């Protein structure tokens, strides 16, 4: 008796055509959004392999890395709605909360729902992400992660994209962000205006654009002031971890010629620096001045409250979603790159009461 022939899968067609499984799925279900040459290659591969489209169940709910969409009923409801995907580095960082609120406000105005996708999009995960985009029939993506131009181009080939906070100047996707360099220089100028010169810098992973730009601004401000930076003054963390920041600051404060100021690239790291100073029996702001970044809730809940650079977080999210909705309505609309203003909020950690210095 002749053995039953195995069904050809989407994955086999994709391998033969030299494209992702998500692109194959789009070719069968949304021909108009696939490059004609790519479409032709996929059809030729499918014909050569004698592929039957009903085998497309290869992309299954079990492979989608988002808990909220794990069965067909939920998927059906998602498809019935107009859905956006928001890619964020972490759901635990309070910085993103207000940005998501801004996105939600705009999305509701345009009758969109959204799905949060947490994690970095890399070469090893791009196909999985594009499969998710296709599976939930998303109509747009907002990226809060920095992504390579190559991967960004791959995503924008399939779906409209806007970058928020982390961005690159490119021709593929619009962006909304701030000028991290000038924002940091403003904070450094304030430190230097107090007459203090031993300024420490607590930085996050250099894979983030903001970490790179804020570090460059720190070195530039110190160079302009004629101050030689001691290597130990720069604390380079592999993650935005308050525990690691606390340990690093405690160690640094035990050294000779320790800093009498700390600039931290986030409020949670600034709070860790204040805790470390107290642990070392130093007073803030009498002995140590501290400035954070973002103006999240923790900045005014600590004792002392934290002087910080305010990002217009709600506006960043709102405008990112507005640009995305514009692109969805009009795919031919121009790519825009927008920078919003920041301001230095002076609080107790720099010996000044609650006061706003315009930016």
Protein Blocks (a to p, Z undefined) as FASTA:
>chain_A
ZZddddddfklmmmmnopafklmmmmmmmmmlgcfklmmmmmmmmmmnopafklmmmpcf
klpccfklmcfklmmmmmmpccdddddfbfkbmklmmmmmmmmmmmmmnopacdddeddd
dfklmmmmmmmmmmnopabdcdfbdcdfklmmmmmmmoccddehiacddfkbccddddfk
lmmmmmmmmmmmnopabdcdddddfkbmklmmmmmmmmmmmmmnopacdfklpccdfbdc
fklmmmmmmmmmmpghiafbdcdfbfklmmmmmmmmmmnopacfklpccddehjaaklmm
pccddddddddfklmmmmmmmmmmmmmmmmmbccddddddddddddfknopacddddZZ
